[in-house]
Amino acid sequence: MPRRRHEASGGYVDHALNQPVGRAAVFETWNERLRLLAAAAVVALSGCGPPGPYVPEQSMVQDPEFDRELRGLLRFTVPVISVDQLRAVREDVVLLDTRSRAEFDVSRIAGARFVGYDEFEPEAVRDIPRDAAIVLYCSVGHRSEEIGRRLKDLGYRDVHNLYGSIFEWVNRGYPVVDSEGNRVDKLHTYDAQWSQWVTHEAIAKTW
């Protein structure tokens, strides 16, 4: 089959998309252009980019592999707090759970308030003062980081994301409770893949 030629300023280029000869960005085939466009879309949707200013200098979780996973997942646009730090200030902060309702109903950190992720609305936190100390968590910290960023945009000034979130909380042996406030040894671990990061033997996993 004969090759098609497209005219461009400066000459003709086989299979080019009207790109001048000599430009570094010449696309030789339609497939190559589509591949690059698809890659750009993936980057845009994944929120890739340089990490924010709150990357912890030292690990805040016990498992080094889990820490590497978190550092690759989070954007650090919200200050982070460890589970041990949360334990020390628990009575002085507003604790918000940003997981799904199904996850929250299985178990949660005692005293946590459900605000959700997909269903989150500013109305859910309207009664919380803008200067209140707020800590958010989800399974590992990804969803809570995003809701934390939204709270900062709403004018909340003292917002922290729980590093490792409820997974690290139970890995340390700290308690979770059911809807009646009774301690339970079970946790919704989102799905089979993410459940690998819950390593405490006493915890029954569900998803």
WOFENGI-V694351 format. One record per helix or strand of 3 or more residues. SS is the DSSP state (hx for helix, st for strand). FROM is the first residue (numbers start at 1). TO is the last residue. If there is no record, write none. Layout:
# WOFENGI-V694351
<<SS:FROM:TO> <SS:FROM:TO>>
This chain:
# WOFENGI-V694351
<<st:5:8> <st:11:14> <hx:30:46> <hx:64:73> <st:79:81> <hx:83:92> <st:94:97> <hx:101:106> <hx:122:125> <st:133:137> <hx:142:153> <st:158:162> <hx:165:171> <st:186:188> <hx:194:197> <st:204:206>>
